[in-house]
Amino acid sequence: MDELPVRRMVWGGLTVAGLTAGWLVGLAMLALTYFARLLLGPNENRPPDPHLGWLGFGTVAVLVGGPLVIALAAWVLRLDGVPKAYLVIAVLLVLPAIYGSWISWNDMHPRNAEPTAPWTPPTHCVAYSGGSNNCPGG
C-alpha cells in the first residue's frame, strides 16, 4: 500500500476530528451562554436585550457553518465520503437554524415594544384616596 494515501487519511482524519470537536465545543458554549442569558435576561422588570438576538444569530451561524467548514476541509484533504456526510448534517440543521434565526430576530425587534417617553409630572389635580377633595399643595 502506498504511504501517501495512508498519511493523508491519518492527517485528514485527525484534522476532521479536531474540527468536529472544536465545532461541538464552540456550539455548546454558545448555546449554554444563549440559554443562560435567556433565563437570567429580560423579564417584566428589565428591558428587552438585543444582544440576546446577536448571540442567537452567532449560535445559528456556528450550528450550520461548522459542518460546512468541515465538509470543505474534508473535500480539500480528499477524504472520500466525509464531505457528503457533513453536507447532509448541514442540510439537516438548516430547519432548526431557520427557527433559531426567527427567534433571534424577534429578540432584536420586539413587536410589543412601546416607545418610552420621559416621565412628566401630572398637570392636573390628582385626588388621593382617603383624603379631602382639595388638591395637595394648594
C-alpha positions in Angstrom: 0.0 0.0 0.0 1.3 3.4 -0.9 2.4 5.6 2.1 1.0 8.9 0.8 -2.8 8.0 0.9 -2.4 6.4 4.3 -0.6 9.5 5.6 -3.3 11.7 4.0 -6.1 9.6 5.6 -4.5 9.8 9.0 -3.8 13.6 8.9 -7.1 14.2 7.3 -8.9 12.1 9.8 -7.2 14.0 12.7 -8.0 17.3 11.1 -11.6 16.5 10.6 -11.8 15.1 14.2 -10.2 18.2 15.6 -12.5 20.5 13.6 -15.6 18.5 14.7 -14.5 18.7 18.3 -13.9 22.4 18.1 -17.3 22.8 16.4 -19.2 20.9 19.0 -17.4 22.6 21.9 -17.9 26.1 20.4 -21.6 25.3 19.7 -22.1 24.0 23.2 -20.5 27.1 24.8 -22.6 29.5 22.6 -25.8 27.5 23.3 -25.2 27.5 27.0 -24.4 31.2 27.0 -27.5 31.9 25.0 -29.8 29.9 27.3 -28.2 31.3 30.5 -28.8 34.8 29.2 -32.3 33.9 28.1 -33.2 32.5 31.6 -31.5 35.3 33.5 -32.2 38.1 31.0 -35.2 40.2 30.2 -38.4 39.8 32.1 -41.2 42.1 33.1 -38.8 44.1 35.3 -36.0 44.5 32.7 -35.9 46.0 29.2 -35.5 43.7 26.1 -32.0 42.5 25.4 -30.9 43.0 21.7 -27.6 41.3 22.5 -29.5 38.1 23.0 -30.6 38.2 19.3 -27.0 38.7 18.2 -25.9 35.8 20.4 -28.7 33.7 18.9 -27.6 34.6 15.3 -24.0 33.6 16.2 -25.2 30.3 17.6 -27.2 29.6 14.4 -24.2 30.5 12.2 -21.9 28.1 14.1 -24.6 25.4 14.0 -24.8 25.4 10.2 -21.4 26.9 9.4 -19.4 24.3 11.3 -20.4 21.3 9.2 -19.9 23.3 6.0 -16.3 24.3 7.0 -15.6 20.7 8.0 -17.0 19.4 4.7 -14.8 21.9 2.8 -11.7 20.8 4.8 -12.5 17.1 4.1 -13.0 17.9 0.4 -9.7 19.7 0.2 -8.0 16.8 2.0 -9.7 14.4 -0.4 -11.4 12.2 2.2 -13.9 10.0 0.4 -17.5 10.2 1.8 -16.7 12.6 4.6 -17.7 15.8 2.8 -21.1 14.3 1.8 -21.7 13.2 5.4 -21.1 16.7 6.8 -23.1 18.3 4.0 -26.1 16.1 5.0 -25.6 17.2 8.6 -25.6 20.8 7.5 -28.7 20.3 5.4 -30.5 18.6 8.4 -29.6 21.5 10.6 -30.9 24.2 8.3 -34.5 23.9 9.6 -33.6 24.4 13.3 -31.3 27.2 12.1 -34.2 29.0 10.4 -36.3 28.7 13.5 -33.4 29.9 15.7 -32.9 32.9 13.3 -36.6 33.8 13.6 -36.4 33.7 17.4 -33.2 35.8 17.3 -34.9 38.3 15.0 -37.8 38.6 17.4 -35.4 39.2 20.3 -33.7 42.0 18.4 -37.0 43.6 17.3 -39.7 43.0 19.9 -43.2 43.5 18.5 -44.9 44.9 21.6 -42.1 47.4 22.4 -43.6 50.8 23.0 -41.6 54.0 22.6 -40.7 55.2 26.0 -41.5 58.8 26.8 -39.7 60.6 29.6 -41.8 60.9 32.8 -43.6 64.2 33.2 -45.4 65.2 36.4 -49.2 65.5 36.1 -50.5 68.9 35.2 -53.9 68.4 36.8 -55.2 67.8 40.3 -54.9 64.2 41.4 -57.1 63.4 44.4 -55.6 60.9 46.9 -57.8 58.2 48.4 -58.8 58.7 52.0 -58.1 62.4 51.9 -60.1 65.5 51.4 -61.2 66.6 47.9 -58.9 69.5 47.7 -55.6 69.3 45.8 -52.4 68.7 47.7 -50.0 71.6 47.8 -52.6 74.3 47.3 
